[in-house]
Amino acid sequence: MKYRKRICYTDADKELMWDRWQAGESLHAIARLFGRYHPSIQGILARTGGIRPPRRKRSCSALTLGEREEISRGVVAGRSIRSIAAELGRALSTVSRELHRNGGRCCYRANQADQAAWDRARRPKPCKLSANRVLASVVAQKLQLEWAPEQIAGWLKHAYPDNEAFQVSHETIYKSLFIQARGALKKELLQHLRRTRAMRRSRHKTLKGEGLGQITNTVSIRERPAEVEDRAVPGHWEGDLLFGSHNSQIVTLVERHTRYVMLVRVKSKDTDTVINALIKHAHKLPRELYKSLTWDRGSEMADHQRFSLATDIKVFFCDPQHPWQRGSNENTNGLLRQYFPKGMDLSHVHQNRLNAVARRLNERPRKTLGYYSPAEKFSECVASTG
């Protein structure tokens, strides 16, 4: 492909870039549309951190181009400012200021005045975190604890319900991180986000299934009781393996009602090792808080019947290549990648470290829990069974 050495992107070109970017296309794919390399596209999108700037629009109270043309014709005809304003239904001061700003009666041109007004309207709204440094400091502290911006925003609203000065939206926090020109939060805080990229990416993504081993005598997720589906009662868990390099893995478990997380170290993914670890872990919890387990169709659960026989816990299996049926567990595995990134050897991770990470997740406020933490909700369930 022949690439042009220089190109000036029009507003229509930039609109197309943002449309494709928000649809989830890569920088390389977008660049190919213009016969360019991806850095030229990245430079445009990165100015606002991958966040599409809002479309500009005129205020409904501003003079229109048509009204400015009426002013221009009135001036040429020698009419008074008062009569021009009366015909337009505008205040006398409005027409007077319009002429004064744009060269007076002798030099007024409607098109030039309209463009000048559009250019003068570029007044960026000051960022709330830039204006309130105390609030910015609180947000920065929570980010350093790996709290998500939405968790921070929800917690602030919960902690300071009557103080709007100490409330900020999660979108403002994201923009302050991605758009460094705002000068509110340091760029280094990006490393504490779940995704450490410097530009916001589209949420559109492709879910790819894996060919997993066949398991016999399974009970489908479609046969789960209604109380499990609607998360009405505690005691129903979702589980999976989180994989690392060199054939290493850890067991991740999430309680559906409280979103409480537990992590279990396993030396290998063979079914004997995994089932033994699950049986040992199950005996640590009150029977009322461990009634069922939902898993995918990985071969590590081939011996699921032995687990059910030893613990009296029912095991349900997702449909093939339907990991989203364990939504809580899939979301948790994504959060865990912040602590255990892909390619990391998990065989050297001690159980104490797993407990510390689980505690960090369990102490975060969750929007779905009314900004209470999973630890608080799980403690309530434990107390009610005692």
ChimeraX attribute file (.defattr): number of C-alpha atoms within 10 A of each C-alpha:
attribute: neighborCount
match mode: 1-to-1
recipient: residues
	/A:1	6
	/A:2	6
	/A:3	10
	/A:4	10
	/A:5	7
	/A:6	8
	/A:7	10
	/A:8	6
	/A:9	13
	/A:10	9
	/A:11	9
	/A:12	8
	/A:13	13
	/A:14	14
	/A:15	14
	/A:16	14
	/A:17	24
	/A:18	20
	/A:19	14
	/A:20	16
	/A:21	22
	/A:22	18
	/A:23	14
	/A:24	15
	/A:25	17
	/A:26	14
	/A:27	18
	/A:28	14
	/A:29	15
	/A:30	21
	/A:31	17
	/A:32	14
	/A:33	12
	/A:34	17
	/A:35	15
	/A:36	20
	/A:37	17
	/A:38	16
	/A:39	13
	/A:40	14
	/A:41	20
	/A:42	18
	/A:43	12
	/A:44	15
	/A:45	21
	/A:46	17
	/A:47	16
	/A:48	18
	/A:49	24
	/A:50	22
	/A:51	20
	/A:52	17
	/A:53	11
	/A:54	6
	/A:55	6
	/A:56	9
	/A:57	8
	/A:58	11
	/A:59	9
	/A:60	7
	/A:61	6
	/A:62	10
	/A:63	17
	/A:64	14
	/A:65	15
	/A:66	12
	/A:67	19
	/A:68	22
	/A:69	17
	/A:70	17
	/A:71	25
	/A:72	20
	/A:73	15
	/A:74	18
	/A:75	19
	/A:76	12
	/A:77	9
	/A:78	10
	/A:79	12
	/A:80	10
	/A:81	19
	/A:82	14
	/A:83	12
	/A:84	22
	/A:85	20
	/A:86	12
	/A:87	12
	/A:88	15
	/A:89	9
	/A:90	14
	/A:91	13
	/A:92	15
	/A:93	12
	/A:94	13
	/A:95	20
	/A:96	16
	/A:97	11
	/A:98	18
	/A:99	23
	/A:100	11
	/A:101	12
	/A:102	18
	/A:103	12
	/A:104	14
	/A:105	17
	/A:106	10
	/A:107	11
	/A:108	21
	/A:109	18
	/A:110	21
	/A:111	14
	/A:112	13
	/A:113	19
	/A:114	19
	/A:115	12
	/A:116	13
	/A:117	17
	/A:118	13
	/A:119	10
	/A:120	8
	/A:121	13
	/A:122	9
	/A:123	7
	/A:124	7
	/A:125	6
	/A:126	9
	/A:127	15
	/A:128	20
	/A:129	23
	/A:130	15
	/A:131	11
	/A:132	13
	/A:133	13
	/A:134	13
	/A:135	18
	/A:136	19
	/A:137	14
	/A:138	13
	/A:139	21
	/A:140	20
	/A:141	14
	/A:142	17
	/A:143	20
	/A:144	15
	/A:145	13
	/A:146	23
	/A:147	23
	/A:148	22
	/A:149	20
	/A:150	19
	/A:151	21
	/A:152	28
	/A:153	23
	/A:154	22
	/A:155	21
	/A:156	21
	/A:157	18
	/A:158	15
	/A:159	13
	/A:160	13
	/A:161	11
	/A:162	10
	/A:163	10
	/A:164	10
	/A:165	12
	/A:166	20
	/A:167	21
	/A:168	21
	/A:169	15
	/A:170	16
	/A:171	12
	/A:172	15
	/A:173	25
	/A:174	19
	/A:175	20
	/A:176	24
	/A:177	23
	/A:178	24
	/A:179	21
	/A:180	15
	/A:181	13
	/A:182	17
	/A:183	13
	/A:184	22
	/A:185	24
	/A:186	13
	/A:187	14
	/A:188	10
	/A:189	15
	/A:190	20
	/A:191	15
	/A:192	18
	/A:193	19
	/A:194	16
	/A:195	15
	/A:196	13
	/A:197	12
	/A:198	15
	/A:199	19
	/A:200	20
	/A:201	18
	/A:202	15
	/A:203	9
	/A:204	11
	/A:205	10
	/A:206	7
	/A:207	10
	/A:208	9
	/A:209	10
	/A:210	12
	/A:211	10
	/A:212	13
	/A:213	12
	/A:214	12
	/A:215	15
	/A:216	12
	/A:217	9
	/A:218	16
	/A:219	14
	/A:220	13
	/A:221	19
	/A:222	12
	/A:223	9
	/A:224	16
	/A:225	9
	/A:226	10
	/A:227	12
	/A:228	18
	/A:229	14
	/A:230	10
	/A:231	14
	/A:232	12
	/A:233	15
	/A:234	21
	/A:235	22
	/A:236	25
	/A:237	26
	/A:238	25
	/A:239	23
	/A:240	23
	/A:241	22
	/A:242	19
	/A:243	21
	/A:244	18
	/A:245	13
	/A:246	11
	/A:247	12
	/A:248	21
	/A:249	23
	/A:250	23
	/A:251	18
	/A:252	22
	/A:253	26
	/A:254	26
	/A:255	24
	/A:256	24
	/A:257	23
	/A:258	27
	/A:259	25
	/A:260	24
	/A:261	26
	/A:262	19
	/A:263	23
	/A:264	20
	/A:265	22
	/A:266	21
	/A:267	15
	/A:268	15
	/A:269	20
	/A:270	14
	/A:271	16
	/A:272	17
	/A:273	13
	/A:274	24
	/A:275	22
	/A:276	16
	/A:277	17
	/A:278	19
	/A:279	17
	/A:280	14
	/A:281	13
	/A:282	19
	/A:283	12
	/A:284	9
	/A:285	12
	/A:286	13
	/A:287	14
	/A:288	15
	/A:289	18
	/A:290	20
	/A:291	18
	/A:292	19
	/A:293	20
	/A:294	24
	/A:295	24
	/A:296	24
	/A:297	25
	/A:298	19
	/A:299	15
	/A:300	22
	/A:301	26
	/A:302	20
	/A:303	18
	/A:304	24
	/A:305	18
	/A:306	15
	/A:307	22
	/A:308	16
	/A:309	11
	/A:310	13
	/A:311	18
	/A:312	15
	/A:313	19
	/A:314	18
	/A:315	23
	/A:316	21
	/A:317	23
	/A:318	19
	/A:319	15
	/A:320	14
	/A:321	15
	/A:322	15
	/A:323	19
	/A:324	14
	/A:325	17
	/A:326	21
	/A:327	14
	/A:328	20
	/A:329	26
	/A:330	19
	/A:331	12
	/A:332	17
	/A:333	20
	/A:334	15
	/A:335	18
	/A:336	17
	/A:337	15
	/A:338	16
	/A:339	14
	/A:340	19
	/A:341	15
	/A:342	13
	/A:343	11
	/A:344	17
	/A:345	16
	/A:346	22
	/A:347	18
	/A:348	10
	/A:349	15
	/A:350	11
	/A:351	14
	/A:352	11
	/A:353	12
	/A:354	19
	/A:355	16
	/A:356	12
	/A:357	17
	/A:358	20
	/A:359	17
	/A:360	15
	/A:361	24
	/A:362	22
	/A:363	15
	/A:364	22
	/A:365	23
	/A:366	22
	/A:367	15
	/A:368	11
	/A:369	14
	/A:370	11
	/A:371	20
	/A:372	20
	/A:373	21
	/A:374	24
	/A:375	21
	/A:376	16
	/A:377	17
	/A:378	21
	/A:379	13
	/A:380	12
	/A:381	18
	/A:382	14
	/A:383	8
	/A:384	9
	/A:385	11
	/A:386	7
